[in-house]
Amino acid sequence: MSDEDYAPVEFWTALLRGWSGRCPRCGKGALFSRFLKMQSHCPTCNQALEPYRADDAPAYFTIFAVGHIVVPLVLIVERLGQQPPLWFHALLWLPLSVILALYLLPHIKGAVIALLWAHRIAAPKPSSGGLDNNSP
């Protein structure tokens, strides 16, 4: 199927499809072949996904989100819990932070890929030559 065979996709629809790990164009094909390994093409609609590389953005957004969830909770427990010992904080917040990060990272990565797809922001193609071809 070609691009003409698919109806235009609204921005929020594409974002929600990416969040759920689905192709932003058709919503049926899986975006990832493994935990965070993006497929080069959608298995359903054959949309090229490889040009839409998320790079480090999902990791930064995940750290930002986890920090904004965990830090207020730490402060609430510290205040209301009458300053519990450090081992209690480590036992509670370290696993929670890891679980939140592992849950959010693929969702955020899918949403970033869908955002890039919706705005047609593809990564530049690498040059076929060596270093700078214009140098003397």
C-alpha positions in Angstrom: 0.0 0.0 0.0 1.2 3.5 -0.7 0.8 6.7 1.3 -2.3 7.6 -0.7 -4.0 4.4 0.6 -3.9 5.7 4.2 -6.0 8.5 5.5 -4.1 11.4 7.1 -3.4 10.8 10.8 -4.1 13.5 13.4 -1.2 14.5 15.6 -2.7 13.2 18.9 -3.7 9.9 17.3 -0.2 9.3 16.0 1.2 10.2 19.5 -1.1 7.8 21.2 -0.3 5.1 18.7 3.4 5.7 19.4 2.8 5.7 23.2 1.2 2.3 22.9 4.1 0.9 20.8 2.2 0.8 17.5 3.0 2.3 14.0 2.0 6.0 14.0 0.5 5.6 10.5 -1.6 2.5 10.6 -1.8 1.8 14.3 -1.6 -2.0 13.8 2.0 -2.9 13.3 4.4 -3.1 16.2 6.9 -0.2 16.5 9.5 -2.4 18.4 10.8 -5.8 17.7 12.3 -6.1 21.2 12.1 -4.0 24.4 13.6 -0.9 22.8 14.7 -2.1 19.4 12.8 -0.2 16.8 11.8 -1.9 13.6 13.1 -0.5 10.3 9.7 -0.8 8.7 6.1 -1.4 9.9 5.2 -5.0 9.3 1.6 -4.1 8.5 1.8 -1.0 6.3 5.5 -1.0 5.3 6.0 2.5 6.6 9.8 3.3 6.8 10.4 3.9 10.5 14.2 3.9 10.5 14.6 7.6 9.5 12.8 8.7 12.6 15.5 8.1 15.2 14.7 9.1 18.8 18.4 9.0 19.9 18.7 10.2 23.6 15.5 12.2 23.9 13.5 9.3 25.5 16.1 8.8 28.2 16.1 12.5 29.1 12.3 12.6 29.2 12.1 9.5 31.2 14.6 10.8 33.8 12.6 14.0 33.9 9.3 12.2 34.5 10.6 9.7 37.0 12.3 12.5 38.9 9.1 14.6 39.0 7.2 11.6 40.3 9.7 10.2 42.9 11.2 13.4 44.4 7.9 14.8 45.7 7.0 11.4 47.1 10.4 11.2 48.9 9.8 14.6 50.4 6.3 13.7 51.5 7.5 10.5 53.2 10.4 12.4 54.8 8.1 15.0 56.2 5.1 12.8 57.3 7.3 9.8 58.2 9.2 11.6 60.9 12.5 11.3 58.9 12.7 7.5 58.4 16.2 6.0 58.2 18.2 6.0 55.0 17.9 2.3 54.4 14.1 2.7 54.3 14.4 5.3 51.5 16.8 3.1 49.6 14.5 0.1 50.0 11.5 2.1 48.8 12.7 4.5 46.2 15.4 2.7 44.3 13.1 -0.2 43.1 10.3 2.3 42.4 12.6 4.5 40.3 13.9 1.5 38.3 10.3 0.1 37.7 9.0 3.5 36.7 11.9 4.0 34.3 11.5 0.6 32.7 7.8 1.1 32.3 8.0 4.7 30.9 11.0 4.4 28.6 9.4 2.3 25.8 6.2 4.4 25.9 8.1 7.7 25.8 10.4 6.4 23.0 7.3 5.3 21.0 5.8 8.8 21.5 9.0 10.5 20.4 9.2 8.4 17.3 5.5 9.2 16.5 6.2 12.9 17.1 9.1 12.8 14.7 6.9 10.9 12.2 4.0 13.3 12.5 6.2 16.3 11.9 8.2 14.5 9.2 11.5 15.1 11.0 13.7 12.4 9.6 17.4 12.0 10.6 19.8 13.2 7.9 21.2 10.4 5.7 24.9 9.7 6.2 27.2 10.8 3.4 28.7 7.9 1.3 32.1 9.5 1.2 34.8 9.7 3.8 35.3 12.8 5.9 34.7 16.2 4.3 34.6 15.8 0.6 35.1 19.6 0.0 38.4 19.9 1.7 41.5 20.4 -0.5 
